[in-house]
Amino acid sequence: MLFQPAYESGYHILRILQNSFTEGDVEALKKQIDDYIDDGKSRIALSFTPDSYPYSKLLTLLTQCDRLVKERGGKLIIIHPNPDFHEIIEQTKLTSVLEVYSSEDDVA
């Protein structure tokens, strides 16, 4: 999985640099999030490309990681979901679990 780590506004941001995800990509993302949690980094943001698509395994990962982060007193947020991605998050009622921001600047 191609991603670029960053730190801004108190969040450890994983800027995901690809549009589609294989099962291996989802596992790599989970490992990175697990490593952040193990290192005590509890404020995590996932920033997606404008063309990213949230297929079911990715949505499952987001809910699992959100639960793990919250158990450690932290927060997982989603940044830059395209309109289709955001609509799927809304339709699946994940907006009740995940906070969604339109840009990294909005997180501050």
C-alpha positions in Angstrom: 0.0 0.0 0.0 1.3 3.4 -0.9 0.8 6.0 1.8 2.6 9.0 3.2 2.7 9.6 7.0 2.4 13.1 8.3 1.6 14.9 11.5 -0.6 17.9 11.6 -3.1 19.5 14.0 -2.4 16.8 16.6 -3.2 13.9 14.3 -1.0 11.2 12.8 -2.2 11.3 9.2 -1.8 8.5 6.7 -2.2 10.1 3.3 -3.3 7.1 1.1 -1.8 7.6 -2.3 -3.8 5.0 -4.3 -7.3 4.8 -5.5 -8.1 1.1 -5.2 -7.3 -1.5 -2.5 -6.4 -5.1 -2.6 -6.8 -7.3 0.5 -3.1 -7.0 1.0 -3.4 -3.2 1.0 -6.1 -3.3 3.6 -3.9 -5.6 5.8 -0.9 -3.2 5.3 -3.1 -0.3 6.4 -4.4 -2.2 9.4 -0.8 -3.0 10.4 0.2 0.6 10.2 -2.8 1.7 12.3 -2.0 -1.1 14.8 1.6 0.1 15.0 0.4 3.6 15.7 -1.9 2.4 18.5 0.9 0.3 20.0 3.2 3.3 19.9 0.6 5.3 21.9 -0.5 7.4 18.9 -4.2 7.6 19.5 -5.3 10.5 17.2 -5.2 9.0 13.7 -6.5 10.4 10.4 -6.8 8.6 7.1 -6.7 10.9 4.1 -7.9 9.4 0.9 -7.4 10.4 -2.8 -10.3 12.0 -4.7 -10.8 8.7 -6.5 -10.6 6.3 -3.6 -13.5 3.8 -3.3 -14.6 2.3 0.0 -15.2 -1.4 -0.8 -16.5 -3.6 2.0 -13.2 -4.8 3.4 -12.0 -1.2 3.8 -15.2 -0.2 5.5 -14.9 -3.2 7.9 -11.3 -2.1 8.6 -12.4 1.4 9.3 -15.0 0.3 11.9 -12.6 -2.2 13.5 -9.8 0.4 13.8 -12.2 3.1 15.1 -13.2 0.7 17.9 -9.5 -0.1 18.7 -8.5 3.6 18.7 -11.5 4.6 20.9 -10.6 1.8 23.4 -7.3 3.6 23.8 -9.0 6.9 24.4 -8.2 8.1 20.9 -10.0 9.1 17.7 -9.9 8.0 14.1 -11.1 10.4 11.4 -11.5 10.2 7.7 -10.4 13.1 5.4 -11.1 13.8 1.7 -13.6 11.2 0.9 -15.0 11.8 -2.6 -18.8 12.2 -2.9 -19.4 8.5 -3.6 -17.2 7.5 -0.7 -19.0 9.9 1.6 -22.4 8.8 0.4 -21.5 5.1 1.1 -20.4 6.1 4.6 -23.7 7.9 5.2 -25.8 5.1 3.7 -24.1 2.5 5.9 -24.7 4.8 8.9 -20.9 4.9 9.6 -21.2 8.7 10.0 -22.5 7.8 13.5 -19.2 6.2 14.2 -16.6 8.0 12.0 -16.0 11.7 11.8 -15.5 12.8 8.2 -13.7 16.0 7.1 -13.5 17.4 3.6 -9.9 18.6 4.0 -6.9 18.4 6.3 -7.4 22.1 7.0 -10.8 21.4 8.5 -9.3 19.2 11.1 -7.5 22.0 12.9 
